[in-house]
Amino acid sequence: MTPKILVTGAAGFIGFHMVKKLCASGYQVVGIDNLNSYYDPELKKGRLAESGINAGPLKENELVTSAKFPSYRFAKLDIRDKSALEKLFNTEGFDYVLHLAAQAGVRYSITHPDEYISCNITGFYNILECCRHWPVKHLLFASSSSVYGNRTEVPFREDIPVDKPVSLYAATKKSNELMAYTYSHLYRVPLTGLRFFTVYGPWGRPDMAYFSFSEKITNGEPISIFNNGNLQRDFTYVDDIVDAIERLVNKPETEKEAEPGVKGSALYRILNIGHSDPVVLDTFIRELEKQLQLEAIRINKPMQAGDVLTTYADVSALESIIGKMKHTSLTDGLGRFVKWYRAYKNLPVPENADKSAV
Ligand SMILES: NC(=O)c1ccc[n+]([C@@H]2O[C@H](COP(=O)([O-])OP(=O)(O)OC[C@H]3O[C@@H](n4cnc5c(N)ncnc54)[C@H](O)[C@@H]3O)[C@@H](O)[C@H]2O)c1
């Protein structure tokens, strides 16, 4: 039997790439997303069109089949709508769930805290409840490197204490990890939390620096350099994450003691998923300038509330399960992003740019 997987946040950046990968790997895929307007919903509709779904006539909570991938169906559905979610689980019977839907973004959580509590806490609770009542073989969910807060010892390992989140976004992701442990311990839901590290690539997110910097640089507008550029990020190319997750789906955790000195067990683990080669902001901007063949106008600004100084993934735990991760270089990854960006925005391609397909 073809395994069936639910992907939440399927019109989002990572979800869109995951759907394509899972269809190619022989899964029956059901995608859901509420297509909210945190960033331009046209980009989300564009991703859907790219996966064969016409977003125009979509009706709430109704599955439509992709014109491109026969094994893919999509519904506009909000994970806060518990009864719609329950109906979906009841009628579909999923083998696996990949939960990516969330209110993302650190800075937005300062101004719009409500969205984070309702989507990331209540929405996640609804997913856990469904996986409890309609059991699945493995529920994987997106956590974030932001749970490490302002820890200074690097690289970040999953077993270091992470109880000092510096944004509400990070606090909701840490809460998800705790709720997941409880559901695994009490109801034996096999769970894996994935701490993503600054994912970038084609069809990416306009609220993230690589995308907004590209927009500003191509428009001749200045870019803000926070903390004098004294920030490091473990930029991870989207295909590398997607490839690793696909290899992890059918490898749930087996029964394991919580940790030495703690009674109780669960089918639960937390894994970093990142590039393990952080770069300072300035190196990143110079690489982007090279790819765009344009110079940025820089304005120095102080550190922003909620931001962290560094992120750096130790991925040895993940690699002990799936083998070596793919590691696309920043040059190659940004090159592919810029090529997509120029095509998406109908920008002229410089004479000496690589013109092969993305
Ligand atoms: N991109 C990164 O660098 C990064 C880093 C760390 C963690 N993450 C996490 O990975 C996941 C995917 O991130 P992404 O970069 O693809 O973000 P994204 O915003 O592009 O995708 C999330 C999708 O979820 C949908 N969504 C939000 N609330 C919903 C709701 N209530 N019901 C249904 N759909 C809803 C949105 O419309 C969006 O399409 C998120 O959980 C995010 O927090 C991403």
The ligand as an ORCA input file, in Angstrom:
! r2SCAN-3c Opt
* xyz 0 1
  N      12.326     28.805      7.067
  C      13.105     28.747      8.147
  O      14.256     29.199      8.139
  C      12.598     28.117      9.426
  C      13.470     28.069     10.525
  C      13.029     27.490     11.707
  C      11.764     26.948     11.778
  N      10.923     27.023     10.717
  C       9.582     26.440     10.853
  O       9.339     25.602      9.733
  C       7.960     25.605      9.385
  C       7.799     25.981      7.920
  O       8.381     27.262      7.733
  P       8.408     28.018      6.341
  O       9.694     28.741      6.266
  O       8.020     27.109      5.248
  O       7.275     29.115      6.635
  P       6.010     29.567      5.768
  O       5.415     30.705      6.521
  O       6.407     29.781      4.360
  O       5.072     28.293      5.850
  C       4.149     28.075      6.891
  C       2.790     27.861      6.242
  O       1.854     27.569      7.272
  C       0.632     28.183      6.941
  N      -0.134     28.398      8.173
  C       0.138     29.261      9.180
  N      -0.821     29.204     10.118
  C      -1.720     28.274      9.696
  C      -2.924     27.778     10.225
  N      -3.434     28.259     11.368
  N      -3.583     26.813      9.544
  C      -3.093     26.338      8.367
  N      -1.962     26.793      7.796
  C      -1.271     27.746      8.467
  C       1.008     29.495      6.278
  O      -0.007     29.994      5.419
  C       2.273     29.109      5.517
  O       1.995     28.816      4.157
  C       7.304     26.585     10.357
  O       6.791     25.839     11.429
  C       8.447     27.449     10.829
  O       8.209     27.987     12.110
  C      11.314     27.597      9.525
*
